[in-house]
Amino acid sequence: MDELLLSGYLDGCRDELLATLVDWLRIPSVSADPAHASDVARSAEFCAGLMRDAGLTNVSVLPTGPGGDGTGAPAVYGEWLGAGPQALTVLVYGHHDVQPVDPLDEWEGPPFSPTVSNGVLRARGCSDDKGQVLMQLAAVRGVLERLGGLPVNVKVLVEGEEEVGSPHFEDLLARLGERVACDLVVVSDTTMVAPDVPSTTVGMRGLVAFDISLRTARSDLHSGIWGGTVPNAALVAARLAAALHDDRGRVSIDGFYDDVRELSPEEAGSLAALPFDERAFLDKAGVGYLTGEAGRSAYERTGSRPTAEVVGLHSGYGGPGTKTIVPATANLKLALRLVPDQQPGAVEQAFRAWVAEHVPRGVEVVVQRHGGVAPLVTPVEHPSVRALSRAIEKVWGTAPLFERSGGSGPEEALARALGAPVIFLGVALPEDNFHAPNERLDLSQLWRGVLAAGELLVELGAQEGLVRARPGHPGP
Ligand SMILES: [Zn+2]
């Protein structure tokens, strides 16, 4: 392997970086629990210290909440703009808040007393996401030490509310405005398939949810007197749920697939090359068999194909024993995961038309939409993904495979608010117990991540084509 830019730097500071990370992990920055609000604030201050130590300037802890009133958990921002106004500007995103720790009795040790054994660090937040934030900041510090400057402008934004659904993130981005303007977003908050199978996420699914209330009568009716003649709300809801898919596992909503983009041959090939162990997949989910769209692999079904799931179906009597009624009301809740180029608004229209067509006349129906997140993808052919692939290949010795994330996160808001493509340098592993007891981080992945983050800055610096036109860009 060629000598990497940060090899020597890293040899000189592994112990120090690990000790710093351990100190940060001792702060229980659980954003979901108001009792930990002061810890989240301490974690933000700690992160600000890391940014200053890395050589970033204009470092600040940013209050969040409506209008920045401080009722939300603080984010942290820092920048290095020495590459000049004509150079590429990259915004690095991560978060410093962590998931709650329960069930506590399943942890092998206290979650905020980090331990290291056999090259594995164990503590809440080590891989999701403090370790990966430290990885990026260590790379910035290392490249500044080695080259005296960075090949690109770097802005770092570390959120404090990611684990509670980023309720104030868009508001924060809007208030920061030009301060966070950039050409490209680099997210470090994801996993790789395996240490010897490097991979990178290139897209995330969108999401739109619906709540359908059905009423077939003024009130429940006696099943002996009325049963056999009047509509049953439970049956109407069950038929609607059953009609959602055809017998090939495809969603039956008219026009649902119209805007679904097929994978490019390169991405399809990469997705097919991802290792998949069906037995392990079944065991992990605790299920007896798999369902879904016929002719599509599990990775396609969870990543590049849209889905419609029933998340709740309620009607009639659920108490002890039985009750002789024909239920008058039912409620059906659905969650639809969207893929490029589906949009929540168009899907909502198609969905409402489908419901109207499938509910019998005479049934009162109210459809409410909840939320709406657009899907996100950066094509594997995009120069920023190419640069990331080269950086990973230099460190791991193999080019990364491409993955799609089945979920949705604040990345879509970043892409939309900043109008920039998003790439993912994530080094955690599937076995790292994100959000679960005994969260872990493989230190060899962390160190390789520091090297790769350094190489990525170099690769991006050579990509002039990524810089966007920017009238009025304030510059350094
Ligand atoms: Zn995370």
Boltz pocket constraint, residues with backbone or C-beta under 6 A from the ligand:
constraints:
  - pocket:
      binder: B
      contacts: [[A, 95], [A, 128], [A, 129], [A, 162], [A, 189]]
      max_distance: 6.0
